Amino acid sequence: MRFSDQVVAVTGGAQGIGRATAVRFLSEGAQVAILDFAPQQARDLAERFGEQLALLYCDVTDPDSVDQAVAKVIEKFGALNVLASVAGGELPSDDPFDEHYWDSIVALNLRGPARIIRTCIPHLKATRGNIVLVSSVNALQAFSSLAYSSAKAGLGILAKNLAVELGESGIRVNVVAPGTVRTRVWENQQGGADRMAPLSPLGRVGEPEDIAAAIAFLTSAEASWITGVTLPVDGGQTAGPLTAMKLLR
């Protein structure tokens, strides 16, 4: 019960990695606020965890929505110890250089996390809290998706700068970069997420709970001297080209 006395906000917490992250913190005793564009998708968790959980509407691309959601977290729980910024994603586009497409991707995956961090900083300073951003292995190696990869890469340097600026306030800022994880984005693709398993030395794709475990570790006391880092949680996908070379033999 590492988080029994803490309040955690999880953006994008109604499904996928965000949902697994919320459940992980709840199972370790935290009071959790799920901030999501569709929070009703986590109603079953509200029935399970009761007053320990708050479901709040939040669109990270809308400044007013972010401000209102964070204010409701403080109103409900009285403090904030951890921000897990999970909300993000790719959008379809026929033109990978389309300006409106780039604006949408950056707004969701980079500007949105920066916006909610800014809103949460005063509350995290009061508790000497923690921030974890969810990036992607796309930020570390070429896996296509130009705009998405570029926006996710921005989270790494954002975290480094914030780690330096906020360190004197006791706030740690880190990033988790997931590899291929079994989430709904793979459901309608041929072969699903499992078709990417050969790219992992461990021979499997990730589960949302794998990423949630890393987020929980980085925000726990066990990681009290870790800040400004990007931790790949990818089954070894970014270890190097040797796995791919073996597939060519």
Residue pairs with C-beta under 8 A, 6 or more apart in sequence:
1 28
1 29
2 28
2 29
2 216
2 220
2 221
3 25
3 28
3 29
3 30
3 81
3 82
3 216
3 219
3 220
4 28
4 29
4 30
5 29
6 29
6 30
6 31
6 81
6 82
6 127
7 30
7 31
7 32
7 33
7 73
7 77
7 78
7 79
7 80
7 81
7 82
8 22
8 25
8 30
8 31
8 32
8 33
8 81
8 82
8 83
8 84
8 219
9 32
9 33
9 35
9 70
9 73
9 80
9 82
9 83
9 84
9 120
10 18
10 21
10 22
10 25
10 32
10 33
10 34
10 35
10 84
10 86
11 18
11 35
11 36
11 58
11 60
11 83
11 84
11 85
11 86
11 87
11 112
11 113
11 116
12 18
12 35
12 36
12 37
12 86
12 87
12 88
13 19
13 21
13 22
13 32
13 34
13 35
13 36
13 39
13 42
13 84
13 86
14 34
14 36
14 37
14 38
14 39
14 40
14 41
14 42
14 55
15 36
15 38
15 41
15 42
15 183
15 184
16 86
16 181
16 183
16 184
16 185
16 208
17 86
17 134
17 178
17 181
17 183
17 208
17 211
17 212
18 34
18 36
18 84
18 86
18 87
19 34
19 42
19 45
19 208
20 207
20 208
20 209
20 211
20 212
21 84
21 86
21 208
21 211
21 212
21 215
21 216
22 32
22 34
22 42
22 45
22 53
23 45
23 212
24 209
24 212
24 213
24 215
24 216
25 32
25 82
25 84
25 216
26 32
26 45
26 49
26 52
26 53
28 216
30 52
30 81
30 82
31 52
31 53
31 54
31 77
32 49
32 52
32 53
32 54
33 53
33 54
33 56
33 69
33 72
33 73
33 76
33 77
34 42
34 45
34 53
34 54
34 55
34 56
35 56
35 57
35 58
35 60
35 69
35 70
35 73
35 87
35 116
36 42
36 55
36 56
36 57
36 58
36 87
37 57
37 58
37 59
37 87
39 55
39 56
39 57
39 58
40 55
42 53
42 55
43 55
45 53
45 55
46 53
46 55
54 72
54 73
54 76
54 77
56 69
56 72
56 73
57 65
57 69
58 65
58 66
58 68
58 69
58 87
58 116
59 65
59 66
60 66
60 87
60 108
60 112
60 113
60 115
60 116
61 107
61 108
61 111
61 112
63 115
66 112
66 115
66 116
66 119
67 119
70 80
70 116
70 119
70 120
70 123
73 80
74 80
74 123
79 123
79 126
79 127
80 120
80 123
80 124
80 126
80 127
80 129
81 124
81 127
81 129
81 130
82 129
82 130
82 131
82 132
82 219
83 116
83 117
83 120
83 124
83 129
83 130
83 131
83 132
84 132
84 134
84 215
84 219
85 113
85 116
85 117
85 131
85 132
85 133
85 134
86 134
87 108
87 112
87 113
88 108
88 109
88 112
88 113
88 134
88 151
88 152
89 108
89 109
89 185
90 105
90 145
90 148
90 185
91 101
91 104
91 105
91 108
93 101
93 147
95 101
96 145
96 146
96 147
97 146
101 147
102 147
105 147
105 148
105 151
106 147
106 150
106 151
106 154
108 151
109 148
109 151
109 152
109 154
109 155
110 151
110 152
110 154
110 155
110 158
113 133
113 155
113 158
114 158
117 131
117 162
120 131
121 166
121 171
123 129
124 130
124 131
124 166
124 169
124 171
125 166
125 169
125 170
125 171
128 169
128 170
128 171
129 170
129 171
130 171
130 172
130 173
130 174
130 218
130 219
131 159
131 162
131 171
131 172
131 173
131 174
132 173
132 174
132 175
132 176
132 215
132 218
132 219
133 155
133 158
133 159
133 173
133 174
133 175
133 176
134 175
134 176
134 178
134 211
134 215
135 152
135 153
135 155
135 156
135 175
135 176
135 177
135 178
135 230
136 143
136 148
136 149
136 152
136 177
136 178
137 143
137 177
137 178
137 179
137 232
137 234
137 237
137 238
138 144
138 145
138 148
138 149
138 152
138 153
139 149
139 152
139 153
139 154
139 155
139 156
139 177
139 230
140 153
140 177
140 230
140 232
140 238
141 237
141 238
142 149
143 149
152 177
155 175
156 175
156 177
156 230
159 173
159 174
159 175
159 228
159 229
159 230
160 228
162 171
162 173
163 172
163 173
163 174
163 227
163 228
164 228
166 173
167 227
172 218
172 219
172 223
172 224
172 226
172 227
173 227
173 228
174 218
174 223
174 226
174 227
174 228
174 229
174 230
174 231
175 229
175 230
175 231
176 211
176 214
176 215
176 218
176 230
176 231
176 233
177 230
177 231
177 232
177 233
177 234
177 238
178 206
178 210
178 211
178 233
178 234
179 200
179 205
179 206
179 232
179 233
179 234
179 235
179 237
179 238
180 186
180 193
180 196
180 197
180 199
180 200
180 205
180 206
180 234
180 235
180 237
181 193
181 205
181 206
181 207
181 208
181 210
181 211
182 192
182 193
182 194
182 205
182 206
182 207
182 208
183 193
183 208
186 192
186 193
189 195
193 205
194 204
194 205
196 205
197 203
197 204
197 205
198 243
198 247
199 237
199 243
199 244
200 234
200 235
200 236
200 237
200 243
201 235
201 236
201 239
201 243
202 235
202 236
203 235
204 235
205 235
206 233
206 234
206 235
210 233
211 233
214 231
214 233
217 223
218 226
218 231
232 238
236 243
237 243
